[in-house]
Amino acid sequence: MKKIAVFTSGGDAPGMNACVRAVVRAALYNGLEVVGIRRGYRGMAEADFIPMESHSVSDIIGKGGTILKSARFDEFRQKEWRQKAYDNCVKEGIDGLVAIGGNGTFTGAKLLMEDFGIPTIGCPGTIDNDLYGTDYTIGFDTAVNTALDAIDKIRDTAASHDRVFFVEVMGRDAGFIAMQSGIGGGAEDILVPEIPDSMDNVIESLKKGGDKEKPSHIIVVAEGEGIGNAHFIAQKAKEAMPNLDIRVSNLGHVQRGGSPSAIDRILASRMGIAAVEGLIDGKSNVMAGIIDDKVAFTSFDDAINKKKDLDVELNKMVEILNS
Ligand code: F6P
């Protein structure tokens, strides 16, 4: 292994830059050459490579987004695009790849590996925290804190007006951001896809809040919630309880931005170094995660296909904390 490439792909996440920095510095520390690929698989297929030196990653550990840029590139499902990408890697003399991203990124890496055998290690970078094989993904902690800050602010205005708020947070099909920001923000209810909910339960929760004369009532809704999105649920709640003053706030992409938290910077740095060391040790087709505070490698297959469980017991806490 003489030269490696690093890229970020899929939805960006705070801490991706810290991970790029760790990969570059760990590669240089181990005597490897390193290049960056801009815009993930698109850049690989279009030969958008940039040489990375130590100074290329100076002052980026605290920056949100990704200096390498990111893209969702569905064309990579087609072999002809993977062939182009592989040919470009060969021309560039690349012996191994570090892919920073989520499920889609690792699916692409796995296909590339199966087609051409180019050694690849993944670092889990997504705010959703939905990857099996790591306790936390890069960006999740920052996203939770961003959502929490918003919920705190919504609480101020909700209490001033005696209002009910449905706050929708990201997470794709997973409820990790909703559960943690909801508990941290003292939400009266949290709706996540992992736990079956019904409008009856939502109305019940609103009635309980009314009985206790709570000045505000916040229900955090994960974007993948089974009943529907926050607007739909709010509309149904208004039909059932027309006297309530209800508002909806969808936090959206604000959750993807911002300076990464200390936890994300350190997690990203550990994972980036682990990925480079893994490549040097001959590992491939695996994700470098952290389980119980120790580096752990999990096959792309498992990281993509096995479901990471949300601790549904946390929901019990919500009930207790609202009694
Ligand atoms: O995977 C991260 C994520 O932010 C999800 O939470 C969300 O469903 C999705 O990406 C949004 O993607 P886009 O920015 O492409 O609309």
Residues whose N, C-alpha, C, O or C-beta is under 5 A from the ligand:
A	BS01	F6P	G11 T126 D128 M170 G171 R172
